[in-house]
Each structure stands twice: as C-alpha cells, then as structure tokens.
C-alpha cells in the first residue's frame, strides 16, 4: 500500500468514528499526478447525493506532460462504494453533526483508493483537552525514561 497523501488535521478537528474504503473515479492524467504524490486533502469533504457519494475540494495538481486535455484540479470526483455502505452513510449523515471526511489517499493493487471517515466536529474545549492529555503523557514518558538511568 503506497500512501499518496493524508489529512492529518482531520484527527485534530473531528472525532473519527467509522472508516470506509472507497474507489476513486479519475482521469488518466490525474492517476499519473497521484502516483507522483501531487495531491492535497485539506478542506476536502464527501457528500451523498442521489445515492452516490462525491468528493469535493480535493486538489490534484495537473500532470505537467498531459497537454491533450485541460483539467480542473478541484473538480468533484465520484467515489465507488457498495449500496449498503451508501445507505449506511445516508442514515448517519442525516443525523445532526456527522459529516464525511477523507483521511488518506493511497494505491492498493494499482487502484487509487480513498479512506473516508464518518466524523463529528470537535468543540474548542475538546481540542484543548486532547492536547493537554498528549502533553501530560509525553511528560510522564520523559520522567519515566530519566528515572531508568
């Protein structure tokens, strides 16, 4: 599995509940750009529309050697999921506060895949609490390491 790009900010901004692996409908030059790692997931999201899932605001830089077609780097791309997964996502996203956030793009067996997560937004006090816990854990590990000498 070759990871192309990750949305590291998603774990800070959201509580990630469930993860789904989805195929990605791409054009030829977009696949070449992805293989070079020219993609960005910041500010991207997925949305269910008429029992289909679409990825919005994912930026894929144009492939420099593809002169035969002009592509919009921010175009909406279709995600490929099973019907029962889409129905589950429809039910969950209709609940208040849930959204679909892509967490990483990668290649498996030559095919481009996107990992999307069912996410609920964090409040500012949740973010501060998580940072404080992380800092306390780091301090405890350092104290434990110094005590071993």
N, CA, C and O of each residue as an XYZ file, in Angstrom:
596
protein
N       0.843     -1.180      0.000
C       0.000      0.000      0.000
C       0.886      1.240      0.000
O       1.697      1.433      0.906
N       0.726      2.085     -1.028
C       1.504      3.318     -1.144
C       0.603      4.501     -0.814
O      -0.339      4.791     -1.551
N       0.887      5.180      0.285
C       0.081      6.332      0.703
C       0.515      7.553     -0.091
O       1.696      7.898     -0.119
N      -0.447      8.204     -0.738
C      -0.180      9.384     -1.548
C      -0.232     10.635     -0.685
O       0.709     11.429     -0.685
N      -1.322     10.817      0.049
C      -1.440     11.974      0.939
C      -2.395     11.646      2.085
O      -3.255     10.772      1.979
N      -2.212     12.379      3.181
C      -3.033     12.181      4.371
C      -3.589     13.518      4.828
O      -3.003     14.571      4.579
N      -4.727     13.459      5.500
C      -5.331     14.637      6.110
C      -5.071     14.546      7.610
O      -5.910     14.053      8.364
N      -3.908     15.022      8.036
C      -3.523     14.914      9.438
C      -4.342     15.842     10.331
O      -4.495     15.596     11.528
N      -4.856     16.895      9.740
C      -5.636     17.853     10.507
C      -7.004     17.290     10.908
O      -7.631     17.788     11.843
N      -7.462     16.258     10.205
C      -8.783     15.695     10.474
C      -8.878     15.131     11.879
O      -9.911     15.287     12.531
N      -7.834     14.480     12.363
C      -7.858     13.909     13.716
C      -7.914     14.999     14.783
O      -8.428     14.779     15.879
N      -7.386     16.164     14.457
C      -7.421     17.272     15.406
C      -8.789     17.966     15.389
O      -9.270     18.409     16.432
N      -9.402     18.059     14.231
C     -10.640     18.807     14.072
C     -11.908     17.991     14.347
O     -12.949     18.561     14.673
N     -11.828     16.635     14.216
C     -13.024     15.797     14.292
C     -12.799     14.574     15.173
O     -11.667     14.130     15.366
N     -13.896     14.038     15.704
C     -13.903     12.700     16.283
C     -14.215     11.751     15.132
O     -15.292     11.842     14.544
N     -13.303     10.846     14.796
C     -13.485      9.938     13.669
C     -14.066      8.628     14.186
O     -13.430      7.934     14.980
N     -15.289      8.285     13.733
C     -15.981      7.109     14.239
C     -15.748      5.873     13.383
O     -15.149      4.905     13.852
N     -16.207      5.887     12.146
C     -16.113      4.718     11.276
C     -15.320      5.081     10.029
O     -15.364      6.214      9.551
N     -14.588      4.087      9.510
C     -13.788      4.303      8.313
C     -14.312      3.423      7.180
O     -14.713      2.279      7.397
N     -14.302      3.977      5.968
C     -14.734      3.254      4.780
C     -13.665      3.405      3.705
O     -13.062      4.469      3.566
N     -13.434      2.340      2.948
C     -12.515      2.396      1.815
C     -13.343      2.536      0.548
O     -14.238      1.730      0.294
N     -13.049      3.551     -0.243
C     -13.816      3.811     -1.454
C     -12.879      3.928     -2.641
O     -11.769      4.448     -2.525
N     -13.337      3.439     -3.785
C     -12.601      3.637     -5.022
C     -12.794      5.068     -5.488
O     -13.719      5.751     -5.049
N     -11.927      5.521     -6.372
C     -11.942      6.903     -6.814
C     -11.986      6.919     -8.334
O     -11.144      6.296     -8.981
N     -12.957      7.623     -8.917
C     -13.064      7.730    -10.371
C     -12.167      8.873    -10.819
O     -12.409     10.029    -10.472
N     -11.123      8.551    -11.595
C     -10.135      9.534    -12.032
C      -9.935      9.469    -13.530
O     -10.272      8.475    -14.174
N      -9.382     10.538    -14.078
C      -8.957     10.553    -15.464
C      -7.491     10.132    -15.522
O      -6.813     10.124    -14.494
N      -6.991      9.782    -16.707
C      -5.649      9.229    -16.850
C      -4.538     10.102    -16.290
O      -3.649      9.612    -15.593
N      -4.587     11.392    -16.591
C      -3.524     12.287    -16.128
C      -3.588     12.484    -14.617
O      -2.561     12.716    -13.979
N      -4.786     12.392    -14.039
C      -4.907     12.526    -12.585
C      -4.248     11.349    -11.873
O      -3.663     11.514    -10.803
N      -4.343     10.170    -12.466
C      -3.708      8.994    -11.870
C      -2.192      9.175    -11.855
O      -1.532      8.838    -10.873
N      -1.645      9.709    -12.946
C      -0.197      9.935    -13.013
C       0.242     10.970    -11.985
O       1.294     10.820    -11.362
N      -0.554     12.013    -11.805
C      -0.234     13.016    -10.784
C      -0.293     12.417     -9.386
O       0.554     12.714     -8.544
N      -1.297     11.569     -9.136
C      -1.401     10.919     -7.825
C      -0.204     10.028     -7.560
O       0.313     10.001     -6.443
N       0.242      9.300     -8.569
C       1.399      8.424     -8.380
C       2.648      9.220     -8.008
O       3.530      8.712     -7.316
N       2.721     10.464     -8.467
C       3.845     11.334     -8.100
C       3.639     12.013     -6.746
O       4.536     12.691     -6.245
N       2.447     11.829     -6.150
C       2.175     12.410     -4.834
C       1.730     13.850     -4.889
O       1.918     14.579     -3.915
N       1.152     14.289     -5.982
C       0.741     15.684     -6.156
C      -0.731     15.858     -5.819
O      -1.530     16.178     -6.699
N      -1.100     15.657     -4.577
C      -2.498     15.803     -4.161
C      -2.558     16.453     -2.785
O      -1.587     16.439     -2.028
N      -3.722     17.025     -2.480
C      -3.914     17.698     -1.206
C      -5.348     17.451     -0.735
O      -6.299     17.663     -1.487
N      -5.495     17.011      0.495
C      -6.817     16.701      1.057
C      -7.348     17.769      2.008
O      -8.457     17.625      2.523
N      -6.596     18.828      2.255
C      -7.048     19.860      3.183
C      -8.346     20.481      2.679
O      -8.486     20.744      1.484
N      -9.276     20.713      3.566
C     -10.584     21.319      3.277
C     -11.449     20.481      2.346
O     -12.419     20.996      1.791
N     -11.127     19.206      2.159
C     -11.969     18.368      1.300
C     -12.999     17.635      2.156
O     -12.801     17.414      3.351
N     -14.090     17.271      1.514
C     -15.172     16.572      2.197
C     -15.921     15.734      1.181
O     -15.788     15.944     -0.025
N     -16.703     14.791      1.663
C     -17.523     13.948      0.794
C     -18.982     14.223      1.100
O     -19.340     14.591      2.218
N     -19.817     14.040      0.090
C     -21.237     14.292      0.257
C     -22.025     13.239     -0.519
O     -21.624     12.826     -1.607
N     -23.145     12.814      0.050
C     -24.020     11.841     -0.604
C     -25.097     12.617     -1.358
O     -25.795     13.461     -0.796
N     -25.208     12.300     -2.658
C     -26.207     12.969     -3.484
C     -26.862     11.933     -4.397
O     -26.181     11.304     -5.207
N     -28.166     11.755     -4.272
C     -28.934     10.796     -5.075
C     -28.308      9.398     -5.049
O     -28.079      8.786     -6.093
N     -28.043      8.915     -3.857
C     -27.475      7.588     -3.620
C     -26.133      7.378     -4.316
O     -25.800      6.257     -4.702
N     -25.367      8.447     -4.475
C     -23.991      8.393     -4.947
C     -23.168      9.288     -4.037
O     -23.676     10.267     -3.488
N     -21.896      8.948     -3.881
C     -21.025      9.711     -2.994
C     -20.008     10.455     -3.855
O     -19.395      9.873     -4.750
N     -19.835     11.752     -3.572
C     -18.915     12.587     -4.322
C     -17.915     13.240     -3.382
O     -18.248     13.601     -2.253
N     -16.680     13.386     -3.863
C     -15.606     14.017     -3.105
C     -15.415     15.433     -3.632
O     -15.184     15.630     -4.825
N     -15.512     16.415     -2.746
C     -15.398     17.823     -3.119
C     -14.100     18.399     -2.571
O     -13.616     17.974     -1.522
N     -13.538     19.373     -3.290
C     -12.374     20.177     -2.872
C     -11.085     19.385     -2.703
O     -10.183     19.848     -2.005
N     -10.963     18.233     -3.301
C      -9.676     17.536     -3.292
C      -8.847     18.095     -4.439
O      -9.286     18.088     -5.590
N      -7.670     18.570     -4.131
C      -6.831     19.206     -5.144
C      -5.810     18.203     -5.671
O      -5.008     17.664     -4.909
N      -5.846     17.958     -6.975
C      -4.833     17.137     -7.644
C      -4.167     18.031     -8.676
O      -4.817     18.490     -9.615
N      -2.865     18.282     -8.506
C      -2.144     19.136     -9.443
C      -2.181     18.535    -10.834
O      -2.121     17.314    -10.981
N      -2.280     19.372    -11.860
C      -2.270     18.842    -13.226
C      -0.929     18.179    -13.540
O       0.128     18.638    -13.107
N      -1.001     17.102    -14.295
C       0.210     16.401    -14.714
C       0.913     17.265    -15.761
O       0.289     17.652    -16.749
N       2.193     17.575    -15.568
C       2.844     18.552    -16.454
C       2.987     18.095    -17.907
O       3.096     18.938    -18.798
N       2.991     16.795    -18.172
C       3.213     16.309    -19.527
C       1.912     15.958    -20.252
O       1.959     15.459    -21.376
N       0.770     16.203    -19.644
C      -0.517     15.922    -20.282
C      -1.038     17.204    -20.916
O      -1.705     18.004    -20.260
N      -0.731     17.393    -22.188
C      -1.150     18.612    -22.881
C      -2.435     18.406    -23.669
O      -3.010     19.375    -24.166
N      -2.896     17.169    -23.795
C      -4.046     16.896    -24.637
C      -5.375     17.286    -23.986
O      -6.374     17.422    -24.692
N      -5.417     17.467    -22.694
C      -6.675     17.852    -22.039
C      -6.400     18.759    -20.850
O      -5.465     18.534    -20.082
N      -7.230     19.788    -20.711
C      -7.167     20.678    -19.561
C      -8.113     20.146    -18.495
O      -9.276     19.858    -18.778
N      -7.615     20.014    -17.271
C      -8.450     19.514    -16.181
C      -8.515     20.534    -15.056
O      -7.554     21.256    -14.790
N      -9.648     20.574    -14.413
C      -9.819     21.408    -13.228
C      -9.250     20.634    -12.039
O      -9.727     19.537    -11.748
N      -8.249     21.169    -11.349
C      -7.643     20.423    -10.238
C      -8.585     20.220     -9.050
O      -8.361     19.323     -8.236
N      -9.636     21.038     -8.938
C     -10.551     20.950     -7.796
C     -11.893     20.326     -8.172
O     -12.867     20.487     -7.437
N     -11.963     19.622     -9.295
C     -13.254     19.102     -9.752
C     -13.826     18.090     -8.764
O     -13.093     17.495     -7.975
N     -15.130     17.904     -8.817
C     -15.810     16.939     -7.962
C     -15.584     15.550     -8.532
O     -15.777     15.322     -9.726
N     -15.173     14.617     -7.669
C     -14.879     13.258     -8.109
C     -15.829     12.272     -7.443
O     -16.182     12.421     -6.273
N     -16.231     11.271     -8.199
C     -17.169     10.272     -7.698
C     -16.409      9.201     -6.924
O     -15.312      8.797     -7.311
N     -17.010      8.749     -5.824
C     -16.445      7.664     -5.025
C     -17.252      6.402     -5.271
O     -18.468      6.460     -5.453
N     -16.580      5.267     -5.276
C     -17.219      3.984     -5.547
C     -17.353      3.205     -4.244
O     -16.358      2.814     -3.634
N     -18.602      2.987     -3.826
C     -18.909      2.239     -2.606
C     -20.028      1.253     -2.893
O     -20.730      1.376     -3.897
N     -20.197      0.267     -2.004
C     -21.319     -0.664     -2.117
C     -22.617      0.047     -1.753
O     -22.608      1.051     -1.040
N     -23.738     -0.487     -2.250
C     -25.053      0.103     -1.963
C     -25.342      0.143     -0.469
O     -25.843      1.142      0.047
N     -25.020     -0.962      0.230
C     -25.336     -0.982      1.663
C     -24.470      0.006      2.429
O     -24.922      0.570      3.425
N     -23.223      0.232      1.983
C     -22.379      1.236      2.629
C     -22.943      2.640      2.388
O     -22.939      3.481      3.287
N     -23.427      2.881      1.171
C     -24.001      4.193      0.862
C     -25.264      4.425      1.688
O     -25.469      5.520      2.211
N     -26.107      3.408      1.808
C     -27.326      3.554      2.620
C     -26.974      3.821      4.080
O     -27.635      4.622      4.742
N     -25.942      3.158      4.583
C     -25.480      3.389      5.963
C     -24.988      4.826      6.122
O     -25.276      5.481      7.124
N     -24.241      5.312      5.122
C     -23.734      6.683      5.171
C     -24.875      7.698      5.099
O     -24.828      8.733      5.764
N     -25.891      7.408      4.298
C     -27.043      8.311      4.211
C     -27.711      8.421      5.580
O     -28.037      9.518      6.034
N     -27.912      7.281      6.228
C     -28.544      7.287      7.548
C     -27.725      8.032      8.582
O     -28.279      8.767      9.399
N     -26.408      7.853      8.556
C     -25.555      8.500      9.558
C     -25.385      9.994      9.301
O     -25.381     10.783     10.246
N     -25.243     10.397      8.030
C     -25.010     11.812      7.755
C     -26.264     12.654      7.932
O     -26.174     13.875      8.064
N     -27.438     12.017      7.938
C     -28.654     12.772      8.219
C     -28.767     13.122      9.693
O     -29.500     14.042     10.058
N     -28.047     12.397     10.546
C     -28.021     12.755     11.963
C     -27.272     14.068     12.132
O     -26.385     14.393     11.342
N     -27.624     14.797     13.136
C     -27.031     16.111     13.346
C     -25.559     15.997     13.736
O     -25.205     15.244     14.644
N     -24.711     16.746     13.048
C     -23.307     16.842     13.417
C     -22.371     15.892     12.704
O     -21.157     16.045     12.842
N     -22.858     14.922     11.951
C     -21.972     13.977     11.269
C     -21.679     14.432      9.847
O     -22.548     14.967      9.158
N     -20.448     14.210      9.424
C     -20.056     14.521      8.053
C     -19.045     13.477      7.586
O     -18.551     12.683      8.386
N     -18.742     13.482      6.299
C     -17.792     12.542      5.706
C     -16.509     13.291      5.369
O     -16.521     14.254      4.601
N     -15.401     12.835      5.953
C     -14.115     13.489      5.780
C     -13.118     12.478      5.213
O     -12.968     11.393      5.775
N     -12.434     12.805      4.114
C     -11.387     11.900      3.618
C     -10.137     12.020      4.495
O      -9.691     13.124      4.808
N      -9.585     10.883      4.883
C      -8.413     10.906      5.750
C      -7.122     10.584      5.012
O      -6.064     11.105      5.367
N      -7.190      9.727      3.982
C      -5.979      9.479      3.187
C      -6.326      8.941      1.815
O      -7.400      8.379      1.600
N      -5.399      9.124      0.895
C      -5.488      8.597     -0.464
C      -4.294      7.688     -0.654
O      -3.168      8.050     -0.314
N      -4.536      6.510     -1.196
C      -3.451      5.550     -1.377
C      -3.737      4.638     -2.559
O      -4.849      4.607     -3.086
N      -2.713      3.899     -2.966
C      -2.845      2.913     -4.036
C      -2.754      1.513     -3.449
O      -1.850      1.215     -2.669
N      -3.698      0.654     -3.829
C      -3.651     -0.763     -3.461
C      -3.837     -1.555     -4.734
O      -4.793     -1.330     -5.477
N      -2.953     -2.459     -4.985
C      -3.009     -3.306     -6.179
C      -3.257     -2.493     -7.447
O      -4.017     -2.913     -8.319
N      -2.610     -1.322     -7.547
C      -2.691     -0.500     -8.737
C      -3.924      0.377     -8.843
O      -4.093      1.074     -9.844
N      -4.782      0.362     -7.847
C      -6.008      1.154     -7.896
C      -5.972      2.244     -6.828
O      -5.524      2.021     -5.703
N      -6.454      3.423     -7.205
C      -6.493      4.550     -6.265
C      -7.676      4.386     -5.327
O      -8.803      4.163     -5.770
N      -7.420      4.495     -4.043
C      -8.468      4.360     -3.016
C      -8.432      5.580     -2.097
O      -7.395      6.216     -1.913
N      -9.590      5.884     -1.531
C      -9.717      6.956     -0.553
C     -10.303      6.361      0.706
O     -11.276      5.609      0.646
N      -9.720      6.690      1.849
C     -10.296      6.284      3.119
C     -11.110      7.466      3.629
O     -10.565      8.534      3.910
N     -12.425      7.265      3.745
C     -13.276      8.330      4.276
C     -13.753      7.914      5.661
O     -13.963      6.735      5.944
N     -13.914      8.907      6.502
C     -14.332      8.650      7.879
C     -15.624      9.377      8.173
O     -15.850     10.499      7.722
N     -16.457      8.715      8.934
C     -17.662      9.340      9.456
C     -17.218     10.141     10.674
O     -16.737      9.569     11.652
N     -17.375     11.452     10.620
C     -16.762     12.314     11.625
C     -17.773     13.253     12.258
O     -18.759     13.654     11.640
N     -17.498     13.589     13.505
C     -18.302     14.564     14.234
C     -17.341     15.648     14.720
O     -16.298     15.342     15.298
N     -17.684     16.888     14.489
C     -16.802     18.006     14.811
C     -16.506     18.137     16.289
O     -17.370     17.889     17.129
N     -15.284     18.529     16.603
C     -14.878     18.761     17.992
C     -15.121     20.215     18.351
O     -15.028     21.102     17.503
N     -15.427     20.446     19.598
C     -15.513     21.799     20.136
C     -14.114     22.221     20.559
O     -13.217     21.384     20.665
N     -13.922     23.512     20.800
C     -12.598     24.010     21.181
C     -12.120     23.403     22.490
O     -10.932     23.115     22.635
N     -13.023     23.202     23.449
C     -12.588     22.635     24.722
C     -12.175     21.173     24.563
O     -11.316     20.696     25.306
N     -12.767     20.453     23.610
C     -12.331     19.081     23.340
C     -10.910     19.061     22.790
O     -10.097     18.222     23.177
N     -10.618     19.992     21.884
C      -9.277     20.065     21.297
C      -8.239     20.376     22.368
O      -7.162     19.780     22.389
N      -8.566     21.314     23.257
C      -7.627     21.677     24.328
C      -7.395     20.504     25.274
O      -6.271     20.276     25.720
N      -8.452     19.766     25.578
C      -8.328     18.616     26.487
C      -7.429     17.544     25.872
O      -6.590     16.970     26.567
N      -7.593     17.270     24.584
C      -6.770     16.259     23.912
C      -5.310     16.689     23.898
O      -4.424     15.869     24.142
N      -5.042     17.974     23.613
C      -3.664     18.462     23.621
C      -3.046     18.369     25.011
O      -1.870     18.032     25.146
N      -3.833     18.667     26.046
C      -3.336     18.595     27.415
C      -2.999     17.158     27.796
O      -1.970     16.905     28.423
N      -3.870     16.208     27.417
C      -3.599     14.789     27.692
C      -2.340     14.317     26.979
O      -1.543     13.570     27.546
N      -2.162     14.753     25.739
C      -0.978     14.364     24.976
C       0.297     14.910     25.618
O       1.318     14.225     25.679
N       0.220     16.166     26.099
C       1.366     16.779     26.745
C       1.697     16.074     28.067
O       2.868     15.842     28.368
N       0.667     15.733     28.856
C       0.890     15.016     30.114
C       1.522     13.641     29.867
O       2.419     13.224     30.600
N       1.057     12.952     28.848
C       1.605     11.634     28.522
C       3.077     11.751     28.123
O       3.904     10.933     28.527
N       3.397     12.780     27.323
C       4.781     12.991     26.904
C       5.668     13.295     28.114
O       6.783     12.781     28.205
N       5.180     14.129     29.045
C       5.948     14.449     30.255
C       6.163     13.208     31.113
O       7.251     13.009     31.653
N       5.130     12.369     31.243
C       5.267     11.139     32.031
C       6.281     10.187     31.394
O       7.082      9.572     32.097
N       6.249     10.067     30.084
C       7.211      9.203     29.395
C       8.632      9.708     29.573
O       9.552      8.912     29.762
N       8.827     11.031     29.514
C      10.164     11.594     29.713
C      10.637     11.365     31.144
O      11.802     11.035     31.364
N       9.747     11.537     32.118
C      10.110     11.327     33.514
C      10.459      9.855     33.752
O      11.415      9.553     34.467
N       9.710      8.965     33.171
C       9.964      7.527     33.305
C      11.309      7.169     32.655
O      12.071      6.361     33.185
N      11.580      7.779     31.512
C      12.848      7.499     30.803
C      14.046      8.003     31.604
O      15.065      7.315     31.669
N      13.951      9.183     32.216
C      15.039      9.727     33.019
C      15.233      8.926     34.306
O      16.355      8.828     34.803
N      14.167      8.356     34.851
C      14.251      7.572     36.059
C      14.920      6.222     35.820
O      15.424      5.626     36.771
N      14.944      5.714     34.582
C      15.542      4.419     34.288
C      17.063      4.462     34.318
O      17.704      3.428     34.500
N      17.655      5.654     34.140
C      19.107      5.735     34.124
C      19.617      5.636     35.481
O      20.829      5.684     35.690
